[in-house]
């Protein structure tokens, strides 16, 4: 099995980068991509552990892109470095994340919920604090019973402590990925909330800006939807990838490493037949190591 979409504590996962690779090894994963949200800080740790365990490692990132509705996330797969352009995107999103988090903390305090951004950063030891971390702390402090309840009451769109995220411009995210040696792949395309009747035109526009692949297989999609997305990708001559969007055993527990749409194991073809040949062209060889 392989997995081209996972997260660690460098963003909002529950395993450290090294622990993630150890866990993947225990589950017989042979190729894995670490794609933390808006950061590359966990890559070297994960890569070193993967090398020691004989796992094929793909350095990646998942960038939050500005989009009028839903969520647009762009995977960068096969990064060789963090270019100045990618670092600029990361810095922009980090500053925006801080603004958003400070506003969410202010809104919570207005409801007599005693939480500060400094407390969150100290507890979770990451600069990429987000709504899942807020929800976890609210649960631990007894304000809600579950993380999902925290979202339902406070943090989901339209709820009183929701603050809209501003992502990076798509063109900047694509440039950052490509100048870093990576392949831009649209993550979980259904999350952009485009009706099926308009999906092809939307993908043509996104592809025209430089996106080269679609993550057709994701646990948030039904198998029939994944097959339909793969068919669209073939029509547009885009590569097809698959991932679990794994965050850990205690977060989004329904997402299992190496498992994607339809609860099917992720086949090696998404690496061998799709991503690997394209990366070998971009990297001018089979050395995909992040430096």
Buried (B, 14 or more C-beta within 10 A) or exposed (E): BBBBBBBBBBBBBBBBBBBBBBBBBEBEBBBBBBBBBBBBBBBEBBBBBBEEBEBBBBBBBBBBBBBEEEBBBBBBBBBBBBBEBBBBBBEBBBEBBBEBBEBBBEBBEEEEBEBBBEEBBEEBEBBBBBBBBBBBBBBEEEBBEEBEBBBEBBBEEEEEBBBEBBBBEBEBBBBBBBBBBBBBBBBBBBBBEBEEEEBEEBBEEBBEEBBBBBBBBBBBBEEEBBBBBBEBBEEBEBBBBBBBBBBBEEBBEEBBBBBBBBEBBBBBEBBEEBBBEBBBEBBEEEEBEBE
